[in-house]
């Protein structure tokens, strides 16, 4: 239990136990008797009852200095037990003793001497009685003789000593808890906040879940929170069990480190009177192995509940914690967090001796060959050593998915240029870099349970459509990478798409086909939703949409491409339907456009250009560049629907050459293709920009072509087939940058302007 301010009361009441196998009963008492009331300040003191003939004569409670941060008032009373309904295993030999200090928990383990006459063939043990849950709980002991039992605890309650004939302690007792059913499905590997391992937190959490059953009766723990309870299960990937795993680590974090130190160093303590005063003296051999076994056997026999086991390697000083869930042929069967689901682990009990148990501080250390042989077995009980009262609050945090927040370090997942990586991130990039801002953290990336390997630049290749990426976050502790968290993030690689035709001039009653054109890789298993004026008309895997229009007017045809509920891409087309069917030949504007002898084009995009150095040197910093291409009044000649032209000039002494060619539709209303290459050469550099356009609409008013067909915003991308850009240093051959933009970054600042002109001036 974590060190606490001694003036902070235990405000969190433990949930009512619902374990159906636990024994329940009632204890009836007579008149309460006040034994002693005493105030203890921070310097400590001893509370003792010295009343010959009194049932508590020889009762001693030692409070060392600094176990409480302020004065505490202790009141000790007792009431004779007149009846109990727990059965013949319970034989009270003391009254029901009440120790009250206002519910304040000690910073460390306290010793309490309880006087009683105990025969050699009998075993006596202290039990807590909880009047609310109607249950008993065994209390760890550190010494016993014919006149007393000395117990240890951090909090106070109602308790009594019960005695049983050693011959009646059963060799076969089953609490009902079973590995592979009631333990956690992951191994103890420790974490960022518990780098040595969280065996105690994991064992405590599993035992608490079994006893309290917060998800209801028969809701077994093993596998329930695999992948945080999300289906499908991923048993081969323990890292995505982040809620349960962090729960166990936080439970370990709130442990009372003083209590752990106490158990690892204790050899045995008892009270003796020296010159008329009670003193705590050492018992060199400590509690015998036989008495430790009797603690497990009697407590499990009396309660039907599993018990926590403390393990110590007295040579190395290392410790471990497991659950004893069954006594079979005298052996203590163990649920070990290093070996989840293993039914074959036990501490052998032979000839009155508990044999050493082999395990380790965590599963990774065992795998490295750094296991331990634990030669001292200790009875931990349930609530007197570990912070049982805190588990309900931690469980609430697991359920609302905040467990570990504020205890584990915070982190931010980003990609590429430190853009936030959040769920349903959409990107035009086929490969992205994923990392954390903190240099002391790192990530592993999984997709569909398989770990992804980054390319030479640290990028992870995405699949077209949705990528459900699992990200493990690690943090460095003492030069070792330790677990922090796991997150699933949906990253959508947006397949570039467009509707064709993009502009339809149609007639009433005539069937038209709209198709989707993918300009980048796209997933196979997607749904194409087609809408006309916001009304869903077709939802299927078919890429084509056939429709007729019953009335004249303007229509908007929308397309939404979806995968498993995620939108991968959208586009819209316009349809203008004439009120009256026109049986005449539509106006032909080819003759008009063929009169123009010059062409001007401009395109602008905000794509990012990466600068690379081919001389095996580290790349320079990435640069964000507005990529622009322009044609300035290039003279053209016509050959039917085809045109071509060349222009050369020397602005500022740099030779620039542009060649272009293209095709218009037979009616002259659409620029079907345009390929233009602008090359700039000088003594020190060589630049080339090449653009390919398609299906750009051309407009005419009263038989005259509109000078500028200006298409701004992100709609530009519908008309761009490719945009290549390169810049070479002629002197040393280094390519400063060379990119082919198949899915450029378009925004509302992007621009496309096309015009044919009669002269070379505006």
Secondary structure, DSSP 8 states (H G I E B T S, - for coil): -----TTSB----------TTS----EEEEEEEEEEEEEE-TT-EEEE---TTSTTTT-EEEE-TTSSSS-EEEEEEEEEEEEE-S-TT--B-S-EEEEESTTB--SS-EEEEEE----TTEEEEEEEEETTTTEEEE--EEEE-SSEEEEEESS--EEEEEEEEGGGS-S-EE-S--TTTSS-SS-----SSSTT--HHHHHHHHHHHHHH-TT-TT---TTTTGGGG-SS--TT-GGG-HHHHHHHHHHHHTS-HHHHHHHHH---EEEEEETTEEEEEE-TT-S-HHHHHHHHHHHHHHH---EEEEEE-TTT--EEEEEEEEEETTEEEEE-TTSTT-S--EE-EETTEE--EEE-SSHHHHHTT--EEE-EEEEEESSSSS-GGGHHHHHHHHHTT-TTBTTB----EEETTTEE--TTEEES-SEE-EEESSTTEEEEEEETTEE----TTS-EE--SEEEEEEEEEEEEETTEEEEEEEEEEEEEE---EEEESSEEEEETT--EEEEEEESS---SS-EEEEEETTEEEEEES-S-EEE--SS-EEEEEEEEEEETTEEEEEEEEEEEEESS---S-----HHHHTT--EEEEEEEE--EE----SSS------EE--EEEEEEEEE-EEETTEEEEEEEE-GGG-EEEEEEEEEE-TTS-EEEEEEEEEEEE-SSEEEEEEEEEEEEE--EETTEE-S-EEEESGGGGGGEEEEEEEEEETTT--EEEEEEESS----TT-EEEEEEESSS--
